[in-house]
Amino acid sequence: MADHSNTAKAENLLFLTDDQLLQGIELMFFAYKGFTSDPDQILQNYTYGRAHHRALHFINRNPNITVSTLLDILGVTKQSLNRVLRQLIEDKLVESKVGRRDRRERNLRLTQVGQELERSLSEAQRKRMRAAYKAAGPDAVQGFRTVLQNIMDPQMKTHLD
């Protein structure tokens, strides 16, 4: 005999009330607060904020990323990113090299010190994500990824691996 209870539950999720959607939004806010709290504590030992963390993350994930691509991913102004990059370069966490094909381009990569800081920041988040994924189970993990990808602006999907 087929189990229709899971099908009925899934169908109910397709017709969420405004209050249920607001609860989901609230959960996103609280999850983001938790997700950023561990790196925020580490960053207190430096003069860095979340913008520095995001830059370190995406430079680490994309060695030799161009400044223009990083601008596109982060969605910040050139002036704002330049301020962050200048500090990371001066502190020897990021190195900037002239592009091979286009000398006007700047390619960014983390130095050894930058990799160590990024590793400590991401390890705190990986630990939290690993525990949440383990508690939720594989179907929920896939569902969560699907929900997040469908919340993203479509043009940002090109930056996913």
Long-range contacts (C-beta under 8 A, 24 or more apart in sequence): 34-128, 35-125, 35-128, 35-129, 38-124, 38-125, 38-127, 38-128, 39-121, 39-124, 39-125, 42-117, 42-120, 42-121, 42-124, 43-121, 46-117, 47-87, 48-87, 51-76, 51-80, 51-84, 52-84, 52-87, 52-88, 53-121, 55-81, 55-84, 55-85, 55-88, 55-94, 56-88, 56-93, 56-94, 56-110, 56-114, 56-117, 56-118, 56-121, 57-118, 57-121, 57-122, 59-94, 59-108, 59-109, 59-110, 59-114, 59-118, 60-110, 60-114, 60-115, 60-118, 60-122, 61-161, 63-109, 63-110, 64-97, 64-107, 64-108, 64-109, 65-107, 65-108, 65-109, 66-99, 66-105, 66-106, 66-107, 66-108, 67-96, 67-105, 67-106, 67-108, 68-105, 70-108, 72-159, 73-156, 73-159, 88-114, 93-117
